């Protein structure tokens, strides 16, 4: 059972999150400064004429390589032979809460907990179902051989531009991190993250120095670097993030839960919880998000940087690659039209 202090801390956190949602909404609707800092004229593509796949051919050495190692965080529901690897900006706190609920359903509800309001510092299952690697999970649960083969590995994935924008807005605007001196300039931040990721991947694969991972990095670096994916890629079932949980998120999650003998009442509780609101960090409906997404998705230069940083997230996680040539043609047409 939780101590009275822990219960009070959770209640306080839930109240603060409700206030935070209102404050963030106000902050991200006041976008004059964001527009001012993101209105510079953008350059043309560096690799004009090359498709995303051509640009990222290994011999060109222009795109960040896959499977660099970042220590994962894994949550488990051993009663259902089910695990999920958590990735920041891909519903990590929500998935942690879902797996806590699956493990301790009655206690979770009796304690007045909410799937959308669990935070890392107040999580109900802290230390009870968490592991720092697949091998640590296997050892800790004493599950190996045929028993280990029964486990279903899951991971929530997110379309790379969508995840990058969420990370940038969260860390550089909402939290106010320095973002490598870029502040709220998205172009500067994307350029810096590409450089840092390239150095990290090279250092990881060659045993050389690599940058120390920052909070900004952990919210942006490629998804395929997590989850011991270089070893266990074929074991993972990918759950596609969707801003509206009624779409791909529940479409992918529900059959996985059923396959592991999660009851229909529990599945309904999870579904209703996800549909009931949004987390305190959600930025998807803000004016700032709309402005920045329009800027990045319509810029051949910025989208080229995105592809160079996340090429293997696109290909390994089954997201369609952007058509960089079409973007360049659209930009040229718009330029001609304004002359």
WODA-V702859 format. One record per residue. PSI is psi in whole degrees, 0 to 359 (none if undefined). Layout:
psi->[PSI | PSI]
This chain:
psi->[151 | 148 | 162 | 327 | 315 | 319 | 317 | 321 | 319 | 316 | 318 | 318 | 318 | 318 | 318 | 325 | 323 | 318 | 321 | 320 | 316 | 318 | 319 | 318 | 317 | 316 | 315 | 352 | 339 | 88 | 9 | 314 | 323 | 317 | 319 | 320 | 356 | 41 | 6 | 151 | 130 | 145 | 173 | 171 | 147 | 329 | 55 | 139 | 347 | 134 | 170 | 314 | 320 | 316 | 328 | 17 | 137 | 324 | 340 | 333 | 42 | 352 | 147 | 131 | 157 | 166 | 24 | 156 | 121 | 130 | 125 | 167 | 121 | 135 | 149 | 154 | 83 | 332 | 346 | 10 | 51 | 136 | 158 | 135 | 129 | 137 | 127 | 142 | 16 | 51 | 35 | 315 | 324 | 316 | 324 | 318 | 320 | 316 | 330 | 316 | 316 | 327 | 324 | 59 | 305 | 315 | 320 | 313 | 318 | 330 | 1 | 27 | 159 | 134 | 326 | 354 | 7 | 137 | 155 | 324 | 353 | 16 | 139 | 331 | 25 | 125 | 1 | 334 | 30 | 140 | 156 | 4 | 163 | 319 | 322 | 323 | 315 | 317 | 314 | 326 | 1 | 47 | 113 | 170 | 223 | 325 | 318 | 328 | 340 | 344 | 144 | 124 | 132 | 159 | 129 | 125 | 158 | 139 | 132 | 317 | 317 | 315 | 319 | 314 | 318 | 317 | 317 | 312 | 319 | 308 | 318 | 334 | 304 | 306 | 325 | 28 | 158 | 335 | 50 | 32 | 2 | 341 | 234 | 18 | 109 | 321 | 312 | 315 | 317 | 318 | 317 | 319 | 324 | 314 | 314 | 318 | 320 | 317 | 319 | 314 | 318 | 314 | 322 | 319 | 337 | 1 | 24 | 181 | 143 | 153 | 145 | 130 | 130 | 173 | 326 | 314 | 314 | 336 | 355 | 321 | 153 | 144 | 327 | 355 | 351 | 177 | 20 | 37 | 332 | 332 | 322 | 19 | 315 | 345 | 342 | 139 | 121 | 132 | 117 | 120 | 142 | 140 | 326 | 111 | 341 | 344 | 232 | 330 | 302 | 331 | 322 | 324 | 318 | 310 | 331 | 315 | 317 | 320 | 338 | 22 | 35 | 134 | 156 | 326 | 322 | 319 | 318 | 320 | 315 | 314 | 313 | 323 | 315 | 328 | 351 | 348 | 209 | 163 | 167 | 342 | 1 | 133 | 3 | 333 | 5 | 156 | 323 | 318 | 316 | 314 | 311 | 323 | 319 | 319 | 314 | 319 | 342 | 8 | 116 | 322 | 310 | 321 | 329 | 318 | 318 | 313 | 318 | 327 | 322 | 21 | 314 | 340 | 318 | 310 | 319 | 330 | 8 | 44 | 140 | 136 | 141 | 146 | 92 | 327 | 318 | 320 | 317 | 320 | 319 | 319 | 318 | 320 | 317 | 322 | 317 | 324 | 336 | 356 | none]
